[in-house]
Amino acid sequence: MIRYALHCDRDHQFESWFQSSSAYDSQVKRKLVTCPICGSAKVDKAIMAPRIVGKKGRGPATSPPEPTTTPAPEAAQPGSTSLMMAQERELRTKLKELRDHIVKNADNVGERFANEARAMHYGDKEHRPIYGEASPDEAKSLIDEGIEVSPLPTLPEDRN
Protein backbone atom coordinates (compact mmCIF):
# COMPACT_ATOMS: atom_id res chain seq x y z
CA MET A 1 0.00 0.00 0.00
CA ILE A 2 1.14 3.52 -0.74
CA ARG A 3 -0.23 6.78 0.64
CA TYR A 4 -0.23 9.89 -1.51
CA ALA A 5 -0.85 13.46 -0.49
CA LEU A 6 -3.12 14.84 -3.22
CA HIS A 7 -4.61 18.14 -4.25
CA CYS A 8 -7.33 19.11 -6.71
CA ASP A 9 -7.44 21.95 -9.22
CA ARG A 10 -9.23 24.06 -6.58
CA ASP A 11 -6.30 23.60 -4.16
CA HIS A 12 -8.11 21.31 -1.70
CA GLN A 13 -5.57 19.07 0.07
CA PHE A 14 -6.33 15.45 0.97
CA GLU A 15 -4.67 12.06 1.03
CA SER A 16 -5.53 8.57 -0.09
CA TRP A 17 -4.09 5.06 -0.07
CA PHE A 18 -3.51 2.98 -3.20
CA GLN A 19 -2.43 -0.61 -3.82
CA SER A 20 0.54 0.65 -5.88
CA SER A 21 1.67 3.66 -7.89
CA SER A 22 0.31 2.01 -11.04
CA ALA A 23 -3.07 1.60 -9.31
CA TYR A 24 -3.03 5.34 -8.59
CA ASP A 25 -2.15 6.13 -12.22
CA SER A 26 -4.90 3.83 -13.50
CA GLN A 27 -7.56 5.30 -11.18
CA VAL A 28 -6.61 8.89 -12.03
CA LYS A 29 -6.69 8.09 -15.75
CA ARG A 30 -10.22 6.66 -15.36
CA LYS A 31 -11.24 9.71 -13.23
CA LEU A 32 -11.99 7.52 -10.20
CA VAL A 33 -9.93 9.69 -7.84
CA THR A 34 -11.96 12.73 -6.89
CA CYS A 35 -11.63 15.49 -4.32
CA PRO A 36 -13.78 14.65 -1.29
CA ILE A 37 -14.48 18.35 -0.75
CA CYS A 38 -15.58 19.55 -4.19
CA GLY A 39 -15.77 16.34 -6.27
CA SER A 40 -13.24 17.51 -8.88
CA ALA A 41 -11.55 14.70 -10.82
CA LYS A 42 -8.59 16.95 -11.70
CA VAL A 43 -6.29 15.56 -9.02
CA ASP A 44 -2.49 15.60 -8.77
CA LYS A 45 0.06 14.32 -6.29
CA ALA A 46 1.31 16.88 -3.80
CA ILE A 47 4.89 17.00 -2.56
CA MET A 48 5.39 14.61 0.37
CA ALA A 49 8.29 14.03 2.72
CA PRO A 50 9.36 10.38 2.82
CA ARG A 51 9.05 8.37 6.01
CA ILE A 52 12.38 7.24 7.37
CA VAL A 53 12.36 4.00 9.36
CA GLY A 54 14.69 3.78 12.37
CA LYS A 55 16.96 0.90 13.43
CA LYS A 56 15.68 -2.61 12.88
CA GLY A 57 12.35 -1.33 11.60
CA ARG A 58 11.14 -0.43 15.10
CA GLY A 59 9.42 2.68 13.95
CA PRO A 60 10.18 6.00 12.38
CA ALA A 61 13.40 7.68 13.42
CA THR A 62 12.06 10.98 12.13
CA SER A 63 8.49 11.48 11.27
CA PRO A 64 7.26 14.31 9.09
CA PRO A 65 4.19 16.11 10.36
CA GLU A 66 1.00 14.41 9.32
CA PRO A 67 -1.05 16.46 6.86
CA THR A 68 -4.31 17.73 8.31
CA THR A 69 -6.47 16.69 5.41
CA THR A 70 -9.53 14.68 4.60
CA PRO A 71 -9.02 11.24 3.03
CA ALA A 72 -10.59 10.52 -0.33
CA PRO A 73 -13.73 8.35 -0.37
CA GLU A 74 -11.83 5.41 -1.86
CA ALA A 75 -9.47 5.25 1.13
CA ALA A 76 -9.76 1.74 2.51
CA GLN A 77 -7.54 1.89 5.59
CA PRO A 78 -9.05 1.01 8.96
CA GLY A 79 -8.13 4.45 10.38
CA SER A 80 -10.13 6.21 7.69
CA THR A 81 -13.29 4.33 8.65
CA SER A 82 -13.67 6.20 11.92
CA LEU A 83 -13.08 9.53 10.14
CA MET A 84 -15.71 8.71 7.52
CA MET A 85 -18.08 7.59 10.27
CA ALA A 86 -17.49 10.91 12.06
CA GLN A 87 -18.18 12.84 8.86
CA GLU A 88 -21.31 10.78 8.24
CA ARG A 89 -22.51 11.41 11.81
CA GLU A 90 -21.92 15.14 11.34
CA LEU A 91 -23.84 15.15 8.05
CA ARG A 92 -26.72 13.23 9.62
CA THR A 93 -26.78 15.66 12.53
CA LYS A 94 -26.95 18.64 10.19
CA LEU A 95 -29.70 17.03 8.09
CA LYS A 96 -31.68 16.27 11.25
CA GLU A 97 -31.23 19.88 12.43
CA LEU A 98 -32.48 21.14 9.05
CA ARG A 99 -35.50 18.88 9.12
CA ASP A 100 -36.26 19.78 12.75
CA HIS A 101 -36.04 23.50 11.90
CA ILE A 102 -38.51 23.08 9.04
CA VAL A 103 -40.93 21.03 11.14
CA LYS A 104 -40.73 23.61 13.97
CA ASN A 105 -41.15 26.68 11.75
CA ALA A 106 -43.53 25.53 9.02
CA ASP A 107 -47.11 24.28 8.88
CA ASN A 108 -47.69 20.61 8.08
CA VAL A 109 -50.43 20.61 5.45
CA GLY A 110 -50.20 16.86 4.86
CA GLU A 111 -51.66 15.59 1.59
CA ARG A 112 -52.88 19.09 0.70
CA PHE A 113 -49.27 20.20 0.05
CA ALA A 114 -49.52 20.49 -3.75
CA ASN A 115 -52.81 22.45 -3.58
CA GLU A 116 -51.55 24.75 -0.81
CA ALA A 117 -48.28 25.44 -2.65
CA ARG A 118 -50.18 26.27 -5.85
CA ALA A 119 -52.61 28.55 -4.03
CA MET A 120 -49.74 30.50 -2.47
CA HIS A 121 -47.80 30.63 -5.75
CA TYR A 122 -50.76 32.04 -7.68
CA GLY A 123 -51.68 34.53 -4.92
CA ASP A 124 -54.89 32.83 -3.74
CA LYS A 125 -53.44 32.37 -0.25
CA GLU A 126 -50.92 34.27 1.84
CA HIS A 127 -47.35 32.95 1.60
CA ARG A 128 -46.13 30.99 4.61
CA PRO A 129 -43.68 28.14 5.16
CA ILE A 130 -45.35 24.77 4.67
CA TYR A 131 -44.41 21.13 4.34
CA GLY A 132 -46.40 18.04 3.62
CA GLU A 133 -46.76 15.09 1.30
CA ALA A 134 -46.66 15.01 -2.48
CA SER A 135 -46.26 12.17 -4.93
CA PRO A 136 -43.30 12.30 -7.32
CA ASP A 137 -45.72 13.26 -10.13
CA GLU A 138 -47.22 16.09 -8.05
CA ALA A 139 -43.75 17.39 -7.15
CA LYS A 140 -42.67 17.31 -10.81
CA SER A 141 -45.84 19.13 -11.81
CA LEU A 142 -45.19 21.84 -9.20
CA ILE A 143 -41.62 22.28 -10.46
CA ASP A 144 -42.86 22.45 -14.06
CA GLU A 145 -45.19 25.30 -12.99
CA GLY A 146 -42.22 27.19 -11.51
CA ILE A 147 -43.10 26.44 -7.90
CA GLU A 148 -39.99 25.74 -5.84
CA VAL A 149 -40.23 22.56 -3.77
CA SER A 150 -37.65 20.38 -2.05
CA PRO A 151 -38.00 17.06 -0.26
CA LEU A 152 -37.41 16.97 3.47
CA PRO A 153 -34.21 15.05 4.26
CA THR A 154 -34.94 11.51 5.38
CA LEU A 155 -32.43 9.52 7.41
CA PRO A 156 -32.24 5.72 7.63
CA GLU A 157 -33.41 5.69 11.27
CA ASP A 158 -36.59 7.49 10.16
CA ARG A 159 -37.60 4.37 8.25
CA ASN A 160 -37.22 2.00 11.21
trRosetta pair geometry for C-beta under 8 A, 3 or more apart (Angstrom, degrees):
i j d omega theta_ij theta_ji phi_ij phi_ji
1 17 5.3 0 -177 -174 112 113
1 18 7.1 150 -156 77 64 34
1 19 6.5 -53 -103 -119 60 32
1 77 7.6 114 177 -82 155 103
2 17 7.0 151 78 -155 36 63
2 18 5.4 -26 64 64 88 85
2 19 7.8 6 20 99 86 17
2 20 6.4 74 5 -131 121 26
2 21 6.2 -8 55 -59 165 69
2 24 7.3 -72 82 -33 119 126
3 15 5.9 25 178 173 99 118
3 16 7.3 179 -147 93 65 27
3 17 5.1 -34 -94 -96 73 73
3 18 7.9 156 -93 17 27 70
4 15 6.5 179 90 -151 44 74
4 16 6.2 -13 57 60 87 73
4 17 8.0 156 15 -98 69 26
4 18 6.6 14 -2 4 111 115
4 24 6.2 81 -15 -119 149 148
4 45 5.3 -81 -170 -122 122 96
4 46 7.7 131 165 33 80 72
4 48 7.1 -137 -148 -27 50 146
5 13 7.0 -11 -178 -166 96 96
5 14 7.9 166 -159 95 56 29
5 15 5.0 -40 -105 -96 52 97
5 45 7.0 82 74 -168 62 67
5 46 4.1 -71 116 63 100 109
5 47 7.4 -29 75 72 128 29
5 48 4.6 151 13 -77 116 107
5 67 5.6 117 -119 -22 119 157
5 69 7.3 124 -141 16 86 157
6 13 7.5 150 85 -156 48 49
6 14 5.6 -24 67 74 95 74
6 15 6.2 147 14 -107 82 36
6 16 6.1 0 -1 14 133 100
6 33 7.2 -127 -142 166 163 127
6 35 8.0 -153 121 -96 115 72
6 43 5.3 7 -179 -176 124 109
6 44 6.9 155 -154 82 74 33
6 45 6.1 -58 -102 -109 66 40
6 46 6.0 176 -115 -7 9 94
6 72 7.0 14 47 -45 144 124
7 11 6.1 -8 -178 -142 118 37
7 12 6.5 165 -151 77 68 43
7 13 5.2 -26 -96 -98 93 60
7 14 7.5 141 -92 24 43 64
7 43 7.2 162 84 -150 29 66
7 44 6.1 -23 64 64 78 81
7 46 4.8 84 -14 -67 105 111
8 11 7.1 -66 71 4 68 15
8 12 4.9 11 32 46 109 94
8 14 7.9 27 -21 18 96 107
8 34 7.9 30 -99 -173 127 49
8 35 3.7 -29 -51 -66 146 134
8 37 7.5 -146 18 51 140 102
8 38 6.4 -159 93 51 161 113
8 40 4.3 112 -171 73 132 125
8 42 6.0 91 -165 81 76 73
8 43 5.3 -40 -98 -95 68 70
8 44 8.0 141 -108 18 22 71
9 40 5.6 -131 34 168 93 151
9 42 3.9 13 -26 97 120 129
9 43 7.9 -93 -23 -69 73 36
10 35 7.1 -101 42 19 106 179
10 37 7.9 -129 82 90 125 116
10 38 5.4 27 40 23 150 162
10 40 5.9 158 0 -17 106 152
12 35 5.0 93 69 -160 132 130
12 36 8.0 -146 138 54 138 63
12 37 4.3 -152 -149 42 156 139
12 38 6.0 173 -14 2 147 106
12 40 7.7 145 30 32 120 119
13 46 6.5 24 -131 -53 93 162
13 67 6.4 -124 151 179 124 131
13 69 4.7 -105 120 -104 88 126
14 35 6.6 145 13 -143 135 67
14 36 5.7 135 -117 23 164 106
14 37 7.1 -173 -47 -16 128 101
14 69 4.5 179 -113 162 38 119
14 70 4.9 -43 -116 71 107 67
14 71 6.2 137 -179 -118 101 16
14 72 5.6 115 129 -55 132 74
15 67 6.0 133 -38 64 125 131
15 69 5.4 114 -7 79 87 129
15 71 5.8 -44 76 -106 71 69
15 72 7.4 -124 99 -9 27 86
15 75 7.7 64 107 -90 69 133
16 33 6.8 -168 56 -139 162 108
16 71 5.8 117 -92 -164 62 79
16 72 3.8 -15 -80 25 126 117
16 74 6.2 43 -158 71 131 90
16 75 5.0 -130 -135 -74 72 91
17 71 7.8 -7 -5 -150 84 122
17 75 5.4 88 21 -138 90 77
17 76 6.4 -108 74 41 119 72
17 77 5.2 101 -4 -37 153 110
17 80 7.8 -140 5 -22 117 141
18 21 7.2 99 97 -90 133 26
18 23 4.6 175 175 90 104 110
18 24 4.2 -54 -94 -62 178 87
18 27 7.1 -143 -120 16 120 138
19 23 4.1 93 51 -25 94 164
20 23 4.7 107 49 0 70 100
20 24 7.4 -126 99 -2 44 83
21 24 5.5 -46 -154 32 40 115
21 25 6.5 41 148 -19 67 103
22 25 5.4 -48 -146 37 38 114
22 26 6.2 41 153 -21 67 105
23 26 5.7 -53 -146 37 30 112
23 27 6.3 27 156 -17 65 108
24 27 6.0 -62 -148 39 27 106
24 28 6.2 24 158 -17 66 109
24 33 7.3 30 -156 -56 69 150
24 45 7.9 49 160 -71 145 111
25 28 6.0 -58 -146 37 27 108
25 29 6.2 29 156 -22 63 109
26 29 5.8 -57 -149 34 28 113
26 30 6.4 10 158 -4 64 110
27 30 6.0 -64 -145 47 30 100
27 32 4.2 -87 -163 66 83 114
27 33 4.9 87 127 -36 108 98
27 74 7.4 -166 -162 100 151 173
28 31 7.4 30 -178 -80 34 32
28 32 7.5 -88 -63 46 22 73
28 33 5.0 -29 -87 30 66 127
28 43 6.2 -126 -124 72 102 101
31 34 7.4 44 171 -67 71 92
31 41 4.1 18 -155 -172 95 145
32 74 7.0 63 147 -61 97 153
33 41 7.1 112 78 -148 56 69
33 43 4.9 -105 116 57 108 152
33 72 6.4 -20 -154 -161 78 163
33 74 6.9 -85 -106 25 66 139
34 39 5.4 -5 168 -160 127 45
34 40 6.4 161 -158 77 78 32
34 41 5.0 -43 -99 -87 86 66
34 43 6.9 -152 -113 -38 22 130
34 72 7.0 137 66 -151 51 111
34 73 7.4 1 63 23 95 112
35 38 5.0 9 96 49 131 78
35 39 6.1 -49 67 6 82 11
35 40 4.5 25 13 45 122 83
35 41 7.9 -124 1 -62 78 26
35 43 6.4 176 -54 -86 78 105
35 72 7.6 -91 -126 -110 22 94
36 39 8.0 38 -135 -70 14 48
36 70 5.1 -122 77 118 134 119
36 71 7.1 65 -21 99 155 37
36 72 5.3 -167 -41 -123 107 46
36 73 5.7 149 -101 -36 101 79
37 70 6.6 122 -57 52 92 140
40 43 7.0 144 108 -57 88 78
45 48 7.7 -74 175 -10 99 106
48 64 7.8 151 -180 79 70 159
49 64 3.8 138 75 -78 133 157
50 64 7.9 117 65 -15 26 130
51 60 5.7 -82 -172 -106 97 121
51 63 6.8 7 -134 -124 88 67
51 64 7.1 -111 -89 15 62 96
52 60 6.3 92 73 -153 57 83
52 61 5.4 -56 111 48 103 99
52 62 5.3 26 53 49 120 88
53 57 5.5 -2 167 -117 133 56
53 59 7.3 -180 -149 118 72 13
53 60 6.1 -73 -107 -99 43 51
53 61 6.9 72 143 -7 18 88
54 57 7.7 153 71 -100 60 9
54 58 5.7 -52 83 60 108 86
54 59 5.7 2 30 76 117 60
54 60 6.2 88 -19 156 93 15
54 61 3.5 130 -85 -63 87 84
55 58 6.2 2 81 18 69 111
55 61 7.5 86 -10 -77 65 114
60 63 4.2 87 113 -72 149 93
70 83 7.5 175 -143 159 68 131
70 87 7.7 78 -144 -79 119 144
71 75 3.9 -25 162 -10 127 161
71 77 7.7 -122 -138 39 161 107
71 80 4.6 -67 61 -127 163 122
71 83 6.3 103 21 85 112 145
71 84 7.6 -68 68 -56 112 94
72 75 5.5 130 63 -32 66 93
73 84 7.7 95 -129 -113 60 126
75 80 4.1 -154 118 -135 124 175
75 84 7.9 -177 69 -48 106 121
76 80 7.3 20 9 54 3 132
77 80 4.8 92 63 0 84 104
77 81 7.7 -134 99 -18 51 80
78 81 5.7 -41 -163 8 43 118
79 82 6.7 -53 -168 29 41 102
79 83 7.2 34 143 -11 67 108
80 83 5.3 -57 -154 41 48 114
80 84 6.0 46 150 -20 77 104
81 84 5.8 -56 -147 39 30 107
81 85 6.2 31 153 -20 65 107
82 85 5.4 -51 -145 37 33 114
82 86 6.3 38 152 -23 65 102
83 86 5.6 -52 -150 33 32 112
83 87 6.5 30 152 -16 65 104
84 87 5.6 -52 -146 38 34 111
84 88 6.2 36 152 -20 66 105
85 88 5.6 -53 -145 38 32 112
85 89 6.3 36 153 -21 65 103
86 89 5.7 -50 -147 34 31 112
86 90 6.4 32 152 -19 63 105
87 90 5.6 -53 -149 36 33 113
87 91 6.4 33 152 -19 65 104
88 91 5.7 -52 -147 37 32 111
88 92 6.3 33 154 -18 65 106
89 92 5.7 -55 -147 38 30 111
89 93 6.3 34 153 -23 64 105
90 93 5.6 -52 -148 33 31 114
90 94 6.5 28 154 -16 64 105
91 94 5.8 -56 -149 37 31 109
91 95 6.3 30 154 -17 66 106
92 95 5.7 -55 -145 38 32 111
92 96 6.2 33 155 -20 66 106
92 155 5.7 81 -146 -125 98 133
93 96 5.8 -56 -149 37 29 111
93 97 6.4 31 152 -20 64 105
94 97 5.5 -51 -147 35 33 113
94 98 6.4 36 152 -21 64 103
95 98 5.6 -51 -150 34 33 113
95 99 6.4 30 154 -15 65 106
95 153 4.1 -120 -168 132 106 157
95 155 6.2 138 101 -66 129 106
96 99 5.8 -55 -146 40 31 109
96 100 6.1 32 155 -19 66 109
96 153 7.8 -104 -63 93 35 123
96 155 6.5 -15 -71 -24 91 145
97 100 5.7 -55 -143 39 29 111
97 101 6.3 34 155 -24 64 105
98 101 5.8 -54 -151 32 28 113
98 102 6.6 26 153 -16 63 105
98 153 6.1 66 79 14 121 129
99 102 5.8 -55 -151 35 33 110
99 103 6.2 30 154 -17 67 108
99 152 5.4 84 -123 -177 97 102
99 153 5.3 -113 -57 56 111 90
100 103 5.7 -54 -143 39 31 110
100 104 6.1 30 157 -19 65 110
101 104 5.9 -59 -145 39 26 109
101 105 6.0 -9 167 9 64 118
102 105 6.5 -77 -136 52 22 89
102 106 5.3 -17 -179 13 67 126
102 129 7.4 -140 -150 167 71 126
102 131 5.7 75 155 -46 114 146
102 152 6.3 -154 82 -116 153 105
103 106 7.0 -59 -106 48 15 89
103 108 7.4 15 -140 -61 73 110
103 131 7.1 -69 -90 47 55 147
105 129 5.9 16 125 80 86 153
106 128 7.7 142 -141 142 70 81
106 129 3.7 -98 -105 129 93 101
106 130 5.5 167 179 -104 107 12
106 131 4.9 84 109 -8 137 95
107 128 6.4 34 7 122 120 122
107 129 7.0 138 11 93 71 63
107 130 5.0 -32 66 -111 86 75
107 131 7.6 169 81 27 40 63
108 130 7.6 136 -100 -163 15 71
108 131 5.9 -31 -105 75 62 83
108 132 6.0 125 -168 -87 58 73
109 112 4.6 -93 157 75 101 98
109 113 5.3 139 82 -82 107 58
109 116 4.6 -37 168 -7 169 160
109 130 5.0 5 -8 -167 120 123
109 131 7.3 161 21 75 80 30
109 132 4.2 -63 68 -59 75 140
110 113 7.0 -146 91 -36 27 86
110 132 5.0 -29 39 -145 9 109
110 133 5.9 -14 -178 16 46 102
111 132 6.7 -139 -37 168 13 118
111 133 5.2 -26 -90 67 54 112
112 115 5.1 -64 -169 52 73 112
112 116 5.2 75 131 -28 94 106
112 132 6.4 -78 61 -171 59 167
113 116 5.9 -62 -142 40 25 108
113 117 6.1 24 162 -19 65 110
113 130 6.7 171 -130 134 76 117
113 131 7.1 -18 -115 169 121 30
113 132 3.1 -167 -67 75 108 118
113 133 5.7 174 -2 53 130 35
113 134 4.9 -102 84 -52 127 97
113 138 7.7 102 84 133 100 138
114 117 5.9 -57 -146 37 26 110
114 118 6.4 26 156 -18 63 108
114 134 5.0 116 -55 -117 96 112
114 138 4.3 -89 -78 -177 143 122
114 139 7.8 -112 -91 -67 103 44
114 141 7.3 36 -149 76 128 116
114 142 6.0 -133 -133 -61 84 118
115 118 5.8 -56 -148 37 30 111
115 119 6.3 30 155 -21 65 107
116 119 5.7 -54 -146 35 30 112
116 120 6.5 26 157 -14 64 106
116 125 6.9 -55 -155 56 66 158
116 130 5.5 -116 122 151 136 173
116 132 7.1 97 36 7 133 148
117 120 6.0 -58 -150 39 29 107
117 121 6.1 31 153 -22 65 110
117 130 6.9 -142 -72 71 77 129
117 142 5.8 13 106 -135 141 134
117 147 5.4 102 150 172 112 142
117 149 6.5 2 -144 -79 161 114
118 121 5.6 -57 -144 36 30 113
118 122 6.1 8 165 -1 68 112
118 124 7.9 13 119 31 72 125
118 142 7.1 -119 -65 -114 84 90
118 145 7.2 7 -112 105 91 162
118 147 6.7 -75 -88 -69 55 159
119 122 6.5 -66 -141 48 24 96
119 124 4.1 -84 -160 73 79 114
119 125 4.2 47 131 3 111 113
120 123 7.8 44 -177 -69 28 21
120 124 7.5 -80 -59 56 24 73
120 125 5.0 -55 -76 76 64 97
120 126 7.2 -21 -120 99 90 23
120 127 5.0 103 -168 -101 114 60
120 128 7.2 -127 -110 27 140 62
120 130 7.6 179 -17 6 151 129
121 145 7.1 91 125 124 160 118
121 146 7.4 144 -168 91 134 84
121 147 4.7 -70 -80 -101 153 107
131 152 6.1 59 -159 -59 136 123
134 138 4.1 -129 -172 93 96 123
134 139 4.8 123 113 -58 125 82
134 142 7.1 -22 -169 -10 160 137
134 149 7.1 -21 40 -180 156 156
135 138 4.6 97 49 6 76 102
135 139 7.0 -142 91 -4 40 86
136 139 5.7 -54 -146 37 31 112
136 140 6.3 32 155 -20 65 106
137 140 5.7 -53 -146 36 31 111
137 141 6.3 34 153 -21 64 107
138 141 5.6 -55 -149 36 31 114
138 142 6.5 34 152 -21 65 103
139 142 5.7 -52 -151 33 32 112
139 143 6.5 31 152 -17 65 105
139 149 5.6 -135 -145 97 85 142
139 151 7.6 -3 -126 -65 155 89
140 143 5.7 -55 -149 38 33 111
140 144 6.2 36 151 -22 66 106
141 144 5.6 -51 -146 35 31 114
141 145 6.5 27 154 -16 63 106
142 145 5.8 -61 -153 38 31 108
142 147 4.2 -75 -180 72 86 119
142 149 5.1 45 107 -10 139 135
143 146 7.7 60 -180 -63 33 14
143 147 6.8 -93 -77 63 27 68
143 148 7.7 56 -111 -111 69 32
143 149 6.4 -100 -64 36 82 99
151 154 7.5 -48 149 -13 114 99
154 158 5.2 -117 -163 63 79 146
154 159 7.2 68 165 -47 115 95
155 158 5.1 110 60 -10 68 103
156 159 6.0 -60 -165 29 43 109
156 160 7.3 38 147 -24 70 104
157 160 5.6 -51 -152 25 47 115
